[in-house]
Amino acid sequence: GTKEAHDYVWNFKGVTLEFTHNHPAEGAEPFKANNGNVEPHRGFGHIAMLCNDVYKTCEDLEAKGVGFQKKPDEGRMKGLAFCLDPDGYWIELVKRSEKHNLKTDYNLAQAMIRVKDGKAS
């Protein structure tokens, strides 16, 4: 990357999370990630991002070709969504507080990891 990008990342006043999409080598079989949400390899759950308007964010992402595990009005939990990154990892979209003063469209809220056996972990 550029010096400006390097300086920005290493001096950022907040949390930085790098998203990486692993493309297969030329001529190789397509890469298939284990997203942690399918048996028998359930473990990593998802990250969650806060946004101002879940419904508008979903419309914008869908218009850009992003797939969804769950849209805001599907299932029992209304008003939140799970979009999918190119490798099938889930990204939860949650409405953030009206009282925030953030200038960004999104900010990291949490990561969810499943633990089947707390004592063994």
Contacts in CASP RR format, 6 or more apart in sequence:
PFRMAT RR
TARGET T0000
AUTHOR 0000-0000-0000
METHOD contacts of the structure
MODEL  1
GTKEAHDYVWNFKGVTLEFTHNHPAEGAEPFKANNGNVEPHRGFGHIAML
CNDVYKTCEDLEAKGVGFQKKPDEGRMKGLAFCLDPDGYWIELVKRSEKH
NLKTDYNLAQAMIRVKDGKAS
9 16 0 8 1.000
15 107 0 8 1.000
15 108 0 8 1.000
17 47 0 8 1.000
17 108 0 8 1.000
19 85 0 8 1.000
21 85 0 8 1.000
21 86 0 8 1.000
21 87 0 8 1.000
22 31 0 8 1.000
22 33 0 8 1.000
22 87 0 8 1.000
23 31 0 8 1.000
24 30 0 8 1.000
24 31 0 8 1.000
31 87 0 8 1.000
33 87 0 8 1.000
33 88 0 8 1.000
33 89 0 8 1.000
34 41 0 8 1.000
35 44 0 8 1.000
35 45 0 8 1.000
35 87 0 8 1.000
35 88 0 8 1.000
35 89 0 8 1.000
35 90 0 8 1.000
36 42 0 8 1.000
36 43 0 8 1.000
36 44 0 8 1.000
36 45 0 8 1.000
37 43 0 8 1.000
37 44 0 8 1.000
37 45 0 8 1.000
37 46 0 8 1.000
37 90 0 8 1.000
42 114 0 8 1.000
42 116 0 8 1.000
43 113 0 8 1.000
43 114 0 8 1.000
43 115 0 8 1.000
43 116 0 8 1.000
44 89 0 8 1.000
44 113 0 8 1.000
44 114 0 8 1.000
45 90 0 8 1.000
45 111 0 8 1.000
45 112 0 8 1.000
45 113 0 8 1.000
45 114 0 8 1.000
46 82 0 8 1.000
46 89 0 8 1.000
46 90 0 8 1.000
46 91 0 8 1.000
46 92 0 8 1.000
46 111 0 8 1.000
46 112 0 8 1.000
47 89 0 8 1.000
47 90 0 8 1.000
47 91 0 8 1.000
47 92 0 8 1.000
47 108 0 8 1.000
47 109 0 8 1.000
47 110 0 8 1.000
47 111 0 8 1.000
47 112 0 8 1.000
48 91 0 8 1.000
48 92 0 8 1.000
48 93 0 8 1.000
48 94 0 8 1.000
48 108 0 8 1.000
48 109 0 8 1.000
48 110 0 8 1.000
48 111 0 8 1.000
48 112 0 8 1.000
49 91 0 8 1.000
49 92 0 8 1.000
49 93 0 8 1.000
49 94 0 8 1.000
49 106 0 8 1.000
49 107 0 8 1.000
49 108 0 8 1.000
49 109 0 8 1.000
50 94 0 8 1.000
50 95 0 8 1.000
50 96 0 8 1.000
50 100 0 8 1.000
50 106 0 8 1.000
50 107 0 8 1.000
50 108 0 8 1.000
50 109 0 8 1.000
51 57 0 8 1.000
51 93 0 8 1.000
51 94 0 8 1.000
51 95 0 8 1.000
51 96 0 8 1.000
51 105 0 8 1.000
51 106 0 8 1.000
52 95 0 8 1.000
52 96 0 8 1.000
52 105 0 8 1.000
53 95 0 8 1.000
54 72 0 8 1.000
54 79 0 8 1.000
54 80 0 8 1.000
54 81 0 8 1.000
54 93 0 8 1.000
54 94 0 8 1.000
54 95 0 8 1.000
55 72 0 8 1.000
55 79 0 8 1.000
57 81 0 8 1.000
57 93 0 8 1.000
57 105 0 8 1.000
57 106 0 8 1.000
58 68 0 8 1.000
58 71 0 8 1.000
58 72 0 8 1.000
58 81 0 8 1.000
58 83 0 8 1.000
58 93 0 8 1.000
61 67 0 8 1.000
61 83 0 8 1.000
62 68 0 8 1.000
66 83 0 8 1.000
66 84 0 8 1.000
67 83 0 8 1.000
67 84 0 8 1.000
68 81 0 8 1.000
68 82 0 8 1.000
68 83 0 8 1.000
68 84 0 8 1.000
69 82 0 8 1.000
69 83 0 8 1.000
69 84 0 8 1.000
69 90 0 8 1.000
70 77 0 8 1.000
70 80 0 8 1.000
70 81 0 8 1.000
70 82 0 8 1.000
71 81 0 8 1.000
72 78 0 8 1.000
72 79 0 8 1.000
72 80 0 8 1.000
72 81 0 8 1.000
73 79 0 8 1.000
79 95 0 8 1.000
80 92 0 8 1.000
80 93 0 8 1.000
80 94 0 8 1.000
80 95 0 8 1.000
81 92 0 8 1.000
81 93 0 8 1.000
82 90 0 8 1.000
82 91 0 8 1.000
82 92 0 8 1.000
82 93 0 8 1.000
83 90 0 8 1.000
83 91 0 8 1.000
83 93 0 8 1.000
84 90 0 8 1.000
84 91 0 8 1.000
85 91 0 8 1.000
92 109 0 8 1.000
92 112 0 8 1.000
94 109 0 8 1.000
96 102 0 8 1.000
96 107 0 8 1.000
96 109 0 8 1.000
115 121 0 8 1.000
END
